[in-house]
């Protein structure tokens, strides 16, 4: 049976008692702050790496695509990856990020060349990836600068 409480003061008292009981029942490690947004971004970025690798190695033309021109699909994927990397790791060295994403793109091309799934490695894919990485790093860096400035304004 549900008892409805109409008095706001009594509701506040019940809420305070329930909150205290809930807090007391939680172990020490559960009372910490919730997961940081940056951590969620990093998990999402790593998941995106896996999804793109799987999609890039789907047999033949099974991989879904946004554009009919293959190089634009590469550019979209690597633009999103580089923006995501820059936002998830805002203090990371951008040259290291460019190098790691370029190696990742090379690993995809190498896997397409090695696995006989009707896909083929193409140096033009690497070129499209590189252009997208550069553009994505610029966009991500710009986003981080704007985010920091907005954060400073809110603190003052």
N, C-alpha and C positions, 0 to 999 in steps of 0.2 A: 504494500500500500504506500502511496506517495502522499506526504504531508506538504501542502503548499504553505509557504511563509509569505505574508503580505508586508510585514514590517521591515523596511530597509535596514534599520539598525540591527535587527535580529539576523537578517541575512548576512550582514558584515561580520557579526560575531561568529556565526556558523562557518563562514568562509575562512576566517582567521584560525579557528580551531582545526578545521580540516587541513588547511595549509600547513599548520604546525605539525599535525600528526603525519602528514605525507612527508615533510622534510625530515622528521625524526626517523622515519622508517627507511630512508634512503641511505645506502652506504656512502662512505666518504667520497669515493671516486665519482659517484653519480651527481654530486652537488656542484661539480665544476661547471665552467661555462659551456654552452653548446658548441658544436663543431663550427669552426670558423668558415666563413664564406670562401676564403682562399683555399681551404682544404677541400671543400666541395668542388671548386673549380679544377683543382689538381686531379681529383678522382675522375671527374668528367673528361678531362683532357686525356688521361690514360685510357679510359674507355673508348674515346674517339680514335686514339691510335690503333686500338685493336679492331674496331669496326672498319676503319679505312683499310687496314691491312687485309682483312678478310674479304671485303668488297673488291679490292684490287686483284685478288687472286681467285675470284669466282671463275668457273669455266666459261670460255667463249664470251658470249655477249649477255650472260646471265646477270651481270652486275647492274644494279639500277643506276640511271644517269639523269642528271638534271638538264644537261645541254646535249644537243646532237653532235657537237664538235668535241672530241675526246679531250683535247688540251684544256678546254674551259672547265671540264669536270676536274681535271688535275689541279688547275689553278684554284678552283673553289675549295677543294679539299685542303690544299696546303695553305691557302689564305686563312681559312678557319683554324687550322692547326697552329699557325704561327701567331695569330691574334690570341688564341687560347693560351698558348705557352707564355706569351708576353704578359697577359693579364694574371695568369695563375702564379707565375714567378716574376713579379715586377722588378725585383732587385737582381735578377740573374744577368750575367754578362750576355749582351745580345749576340756577340760573335759566337759564343758557345752554343746558344740556341739555334742560330743559323746553321752552324756546323752539324749539330745533332739532327736537326730536321732534314738537312741535305743527305746525311748518312741514312736516315730512315727512308727517304725517297729512293736512294740508291738500293737499299735493301729490298724495297718493293720491286724495283725493276729487275734486280738479280733473281728474286724468287719467281718472277714471271718468266724469266729466261730459263731457269733450272727446271721448274715444274712444267710438265707438258699438259697444260690445261686449255690450250687454244688461245693463250695470251702471249704477247711477245714484248720483250724489252725494247725501249725506244729512247734514244738520247734526247729527242724532242720533248718527251715526257719529263725528263730531268730538267730541261731548260724551262719548261712551263712551271714546274715545281719551284725552281729557283726564283723566278720572277714573282711568283705568288708568295713565297717566303719573305722576300724583301718588302713587298707591299704590305703584307700582313704584319711584319715587324714594325713598320712605320705606323700603321693604323693602331696596333696594340700599344705602342709607346705613346702615341697621341692620346689614346683613351686613358692611359695611366696618368699622364700629366694633368688632364682635365679632372680626373677623379681625385687626385691629390689636392688640386686647387679648390675644388668644391668642398672637400673634407676640411681644409684650413678655414674656409669661410664659415662653416658650421661651428667650428670650435671657438671662433671669436664672437 
